[in-house]
């Protein structure tokens, strides 16, 4: 089964590029800029990655970004992930980036997006991995800052597929950003939004995302199982959820594997992703292995997860169909 998962054509839809910053690259970038990190070495840094909640993770996550300063830094960051993605047979990825985490400390938007864009173009040409960018707003900043970031992104509109919402959810409901999302829709962006697992008012936040904001899909979102009506709305609209089992196990009480199984049984389009793999120690392949081990998923069920991912990807129909054909051909070979 491990070999089957390794070769399975994959689609990753929930991946924070800043969350792929491995300790080795973090030290390399620190040396590049003459920075001193508060760790003696790579292993000590990894040992500090102990989280029991979303806020405890975010503290270390944002601390790690301090080494990202120039366009080559963002290029190197993205290329490192895309090489790993190619090794795991990720055929297509939609990559979150957090411009406010950089502009708020003086790094220009232009520096961030140009570095990432260059890596995406090179990866498609050299590695055969296609990818698009999703610009996330940090929900613990003001909505006005999100709006300013949206406006700043417009000269690069052709480089960015859509917008998302991430960071600390406590006290920062989706409706806080309703006007920002409406403007993003008017500008032609597709819409997604984190509804993190087991947060305060989790179900109400999912309802706001689906009914008040009108997102195209939901990131995480397993708590939707607590409201059958919302499940029915998601099914009716053909929406999908981008779930991240391994990260769930770090910031909540479990991988939520049984919840993912129930969503699959209900017919919801569930996808499996890596979230912040440098911090949780698992890229998309390891997430699929972990879920398969927990649920004893069959090859057909694993292939279904990838089909659902390609179906809800922000791609033209003919491109989706080509990737779906790859999955079907791989499954047929056994």
C-alpha positions as CSV (number, residue, x, y, z in Angstrom):
1,X,0.0,0.0,0.0
2,X,2.9,2.4,0.7
3,X,4.2,1.8,-2.8
4,X,0.7,2.3,-4.2
5,X,0.4,5.7,-2.4
6,X,3.9,6.7,-3.5
7,X,3.0,6.3,-7.2
8,X,-0.6,7.6,-7.0
9,X,-1.0,10.9,-9.0
10,X,-1.8,13.5,-6.4
11,X,-3.4,16.9,-6.1
12,X,-2.6,19.1,-3.1
13,X,-5.0,21.9,-2.3
14,X,-4.1,22.9,1.3
15,X,-0.4,23.8,1.6
16,X,1.1,26.9,3.2
17,X,4.3,27.7,1.5
18,X,5.7,29.3,4.6
19,X,4.9,26.0,6.4
20,X,7.3,24.2,4.1
21,X,10.3,26.1,5.5
22,X,12.4,23.2,6.7
23,X,15.0,23.8,9.5
24,X,17.9,23.2,7.1
25,X,16.7,26.0,4.7
26,X,15.9,28.2,7.7
27,X,19.5,28.0,8.8
28,X,20.8,28.5,5.3
29,X,18.7,31.7,4.9
30,X,19.7,32.9,8.3
31,X,23.4,32.6,7.3
32,X,22.6,34.4,4.0
33,X,21.3,37.4,6.0
34,X,23.6,37.3,8.9
35,X,20.9,36.4,11.4
36,X,21.3,34.4,14.6
37,X,18.6,31.8,15.3
38,X,17.7,30.8,18.9
39,X,18.6,27.2,18.3
40,X,22.0,25.4,18.3
41,X,21.1,23.4,15.2
42,X,18.6,21.6,13.1
43,X,17.7,18.9,15.6
44,X,17.2,21.3,18.5
45,X,14.9,23.4,16.2
46,X,12.9,20.3,15.3
47,X,12.6,19.3,18.9
48,X,11.0,22.7,19.6
49,X,8.1,21.9,17.3
50,X,5.7,20.7,20.0
51,X,2.2,22.0,19.7
52,X,-1.0,21.4,21.5
53,X,-3.2,24.0,19.9
54,X,-3.5,26.3,16.9
55,X,-2.0,29.4,18.8
56,X,0.9,27.4,20.1
57,X,1.7,26.4,16.5
58,X,1.3,29.9,15.1
59,X,3.8,31.3,17.6
60,X,6.7,29.2,16.2
61,X,5.3,29.4,12.6
62,X,5.6,33.2,12.5
63,X,8.9,33.3,14.3
64,X,10.3,31.1,11.5
65,X,9.4,33.5,8.7
66,X,11.9,36.1,9.9
67,X,14.5,34.6,7.6
68,X,12.4,35.3,4.5
69,X,13.5,38.7,3.2
70,X,14.4,38.8,-0.5
71,X,13.0,37.5,-3.8
72,X,15.6,34.7,-3.9
73,X,14.5,33.5,-0.4
74,X,10.9,33.1,-1.6
75,X,12.1,31.4,-4.8
76,X,14.2,29.0,-2.8
77,X,11.4,28.3,-0.4
78,X,8.9,27.4,-3.1
79,X,11.4,25.4,-5.2
80,X,12.2,23.3,-2.2
81,X,8.6,22.4,-1.7
82,X,8.0,21.8,-5.4
83,X,10.9,19.4,-5.6
84,X,9.5,17.4,-2.7
85,X,6.1,17.5,-4.4
86,X,7.6,16.1,-7.6
87,X,9.2,13.3,-5.6
88,X,5.8,12.4,-4.2
89,X,4.1,12.5,-7.6
90,X,2.1,15.6,-6.9
91,X,0.8,16.6,-10.3
92,X,-0.9,19.8,-9.3
93,X,-0.9,22.0,-6.2
94,X,-2.6,25.2,-5.0
95,X,-0.3,27.0,-2.7
96,X,-1.3,29.4,0.1
97,X,1.0,32.3,0.8
98,X,0.6,34.9,3.6
99,X,1.7,38.3,2.2
100,X,0.7,40.2,5.4
101,X,3.1,38.1,7.4
102,X,5.9,39.7,5.3
103,X,4.6,43.1,4.5
104,X,3.9,43.7,8.2
105,X,7.6,43.4,8.8
106,X,8.7,45.5,5.9
107,X,9.1,43.0,3.0
108,X,7.4,44.4,-0.1
109,X,4.4,42.4,-1.6
110,X,6.3,42.5,-5.0
111,X,9.3,40.7,-3.5
112,X,7.1,37.9,-2.1
113,X,5.0,37.2,-5.2
114,X,7.7,37.5,-7.7
115,X,9.9,35.0,-5.9
116,X,7.1,32.5,-5.6
117,X,5.9,33.0,-9.2
118,X,9.4,32.4,-10.6
119,X,9.6,29.1,-8.8
120,X,6.1,28.0,-10.1
121,X,7.1,28.6,-13.7
122,X,10.4,26.8,-13.3
123,X,8.8,23.8,-11.6
124,X,6.2,23.3,-14.3
125,X,8.9,23.4,-17.0
126,X,11.6,21.3,-15.2
127,X,9.7,19.1,-12.8
128,X,6.3,18.6,-14.4
129,X,4.5,20.0,-11.4
130,X,1.8,22.5,-12.1
131,X,0.8,25.0,-9.3
132,X,-1.2,28.1,-8.6
133,X,-1.1,30.7,-5.8
134,X,-3.8,31.4,-3.3
135,X,-3.3,34.6,-1.3
136,X,-4.4,34.3,2.3
137,X,-5.5,37.1,4.6
138,X,-4.4,36.9,8.3
139,X,-7.7,36.9,10.2
140,X,-6.1,38.3,13.4
141,X,-5.3,41.5,11.6
142,X,-7.8,44.2,10.8
143,X,-10.2,43.7,7.9
144,X,-9.0,47.1,6.5
145,X,-5.4,45.6,6.2
146,X,-6.9,42.7,4.3
147,X,-8.6,45.1,2.0
148,X,-5.4,47.0,1.4
149,X,-3.6,43.8,0.7
150,X,-6.3,42.8,-1.8
151,X,-5.9,46.1,-3.6
152,X,-2.1,45.7,-3.6
153,X,-2.5,42.3,-5.2
154,X,-4.5,43.5,-8.3
155,X,-1.5,44.3,-10.5
156,X,-0.6,40.6,-10.1
157,X,-4.1,39.3,-10.5
158,X,-3.2,36.9,-13.3
159,X,-0.7,35.2,-11.0
160,X,-3.1,34.6,-8.2
161,X,-6.0,32.1,-8.5
162,X,-7.9,33.1,-5.4
163,X,-8.0,34.2,-1.8
164,X,-8.1,32.5,1.5
165,X,-8.3,33.3,5.2
166,X,-6.1,31.7,7.8
167,X,-4.3,32.3,11.2
168,X,-5.9,32.5,14.6
169,X,-9.6,31.9,14.3
170,X,-10.6,32.8,17.9
171,X,-12.6,36.0,17.8
172,X,-12.1,36.4,14.1
173,X,-15.2,35.0,12.3
174,X,-15.6,34.9,8.6
175,X,-18.1,37.8,8.5
176,X,-15.4,40.1,9.7
177,X,-14.0,39.9,6.2
178,X,-17.3,39.9,4.3
179,X,-16.6,43.2,2.4
180,X,-13.1,42.0,1.5
181,X,-14.4,38.8,0.1
182,X,-17.1,40.5,-1.9
183,X,-14.5,42.8,-3.5
184,X,-12.3,39.8,-4.2
185,X,-15.2,38.1,-5.9
186,X,-15.8,41.2,-8.0
187,X,-12.2,41.1,-9.0
188,X,-12.5,37.6,-10.3
189,X,-10.8,35.7,-7.5
190,X,-12.1,32.3,-6.4
191,X,-12.8,32.0,-2.6
192,X,-11.8,29.6,0.1
193,X,-11.5,30.0,3.9
194,X,-10.1,28.1,6.8
195,X,-12.6,26.8,9.3
196,X,-10.1,25.2,11.6
197,X,-10.9,22.0,13.6
198,X,-12.5,22.2,17.0
199,X,-12.3,26.0,17.3
200,X,-14.8,28.2,19.3
201,X,-18.0,28.6,17.3
202,X,-16.6,26.2,14.6
203,X,-20.0,25.3,13.1
204,X,-21.2,28.9,13.0
205,X,-18.0,29.9,11.3
206,X,-18.6,27.2,8.7
207,X,-22.2,28.4,8.2
208,X,-20.9,32.0,7.7
209,X,-18.3,30.8,5.2
210,X,-20.8,28.8,3.2
211,X,-24.0,31.0,3.5
212,X,-22.9,34.5,4.2
213,X,-19.6,34.7,2.3
214,X,-20.4,32.1,-0.4
215,X,-17.0,30.4,-0.6
216,X,-16.1,27.9,-3.3
217,X,-14.7,25.5,-0.8
218,X,-13.7,25.1,2.8
219,X,-10.2,24.4,4.3
220,X,-10.4,21.9,7.2
221,X,-14.1,22.0,8.1
222,X,-14.6,18.6,9.7
223,X,-16.9,20.1,12.3
224,X,-19.5,20.5,9.6
225,X,-20.6,17.0,10.7
226,X,-22.2,18.7,13.7
227,X,-24.8,20.3,11.4
228,X,-26.5,17.9,8.9
229,X,-28.2,20.9,7.2
230,X,-24.8,22.4,6.3
231,X,-23.6,19.0,5.1
232,X,-26.6,18.9,2.7
233,X,-25.8,22.4,1.5
234,X,-22.2,21.4,0.7
235,X,-23.4,18.3,-1.1
236,X,-25.9,20.2,-3.1
237,X,-23.3,22.7,-4.2
238,X,-20.6,20.1,-4.9
239,X,-18.2,21.9,-2.6
240,X,-15.1,20.2,-1.1
241,X,-13.2,20.2,2.1
242,X,-9.4,20.3,2.2
243,X,-8.5,18.1,5.2
244,X,-5.1,17.7,6.9
245,X,-5.0,14.6,9.1
246,X,-1.5,14.8,10.5
247,X,-1.7,18.5,11.5
248,X,-5.1,17.8,13.1
249,X,-3.3,15.4,15.4
250,X,-0.9,18.1,16.5
251,X,-3.4,20.9,17.2
252,X,-6.4,18.8,18.3
253,X,-7.0,15.5,20.1
254,X,-6.7,13.3,17.0
255,X,-6.3,13.1,13.2
256,X,-10.1,13.2,12.9
257,X,-9.8,10.1,10.8
258,X,-13.3,8.9,11.7
259,X,-14.8,12.2,10.8
260,X,-13.0,12.1,7.4
261,X,-14.4,8.6,6.9
262,X,-18.0,9.8,7.7
263,X,-17.7,12.7,5.3
264,X,-16.5,10.2,2.6
265,X,-19.5,7.9,3.4
266,X,-21.9,10.9,3.1
267,X,-20.5,11.7,-0.4
268,X,-18.7,14.9,0.6
269,X,-15.7,15.6,-1.6
270,X,-12.9,15.3,0.9
271,X,-9.2,15.9,0.0
272,X,-6.1,15.0,1.9
273,X,-3.3,17.5,2.2
274,X,-0.2,18.4,4.3
275,X,-0.9,21.9,5.6
276,X,2.5,22.9,7.1
277,X,4.7,19.8,6.5
278,X,8.0,21.2,7.8
279,X,6.4,21.7,11.2
280,X,4.2,18.5,11.3
281,X,6.7,16.2,9.7
282,X,4.5,14.9,7.0
283,X,4.0,15.8,3.4
284,X,1.0,14.8,1.4
285,X,2.2,11.2,0.9
286,X,2.7,10.7,4.6
287,X,-0.7,12.1,5.3
288,X,-2.3,9.6,2.9
289,X,-0.3,6.8,4.6
290,X,-1.4,7.9,8.0
291,X,-5.0,8.1,7.0
292,X,-4.9,4.8,5.2
293,X,-3.4,3.1,8.3
294,X,-6.1,4.6,10.5
295,X,-9.0,3.7,8.3
296,X,-7.7,0.8,6.3
297,X,-8.6,2.6,3.1
298,X,-8.6,0.5,-0.1
299,X,-6.8,1.5,-3.3
300,X,-10.2,2.5,-4.8
301,X,-10.8,4.8,-1.8
302,X,-7.4,6.4,-2.0
303,X,-7.9,7.0,-5.7
304,X,-11.3,8.5,-4.9
305,X,-9.6,11.0,-2.6
306,X,-7.4,12.2,-5.4
307,X,-10.2,12.3,-7.9
308,X,-12.2,14.5,-5.5
309,X,-9.2,16.8,-5.2
310,X,-8.8,17.2,-8.9
311,X,-12.6,17.7,-9.2
312,X,-12.6,20.7,-6.8
313,X,-9.3,22.1,-8.0
314,X,-9.4,25.6,-9.6
315,X,-8.6,24.3,-13.1
316,X,-10.4,24.2,-16.5
317,X,-12.5,21.1,-17.2
318,X,-10.2,19.7,-19.8
319,X,-7.1,20.0,-17.5
320,X,-9.0,18.2,-14.7
321,X,-10.0,15.5,-17.1
322,X,-6.4,14.9,-18.1
323,X,-5.4,14.5,-14.4
324,X,-8.4,12.3,-13.7
325,X,-7.4,10.0,-16.6
326,X,-3.9,9.7,-15.0
327,X,-5.5,8.5,-11.7
328,X,-7.8,6.1,-13.5
329,X,-4.9,4.7,-15.6
330,X,-2.7,4.2,-12.5
331,X,-5.5,2.4,-10.6
332,X,-6.2,0.2,-13.6
333,X,-2.5,-0.9,-13.6
334,X,-3.0,-2.1,-10.0
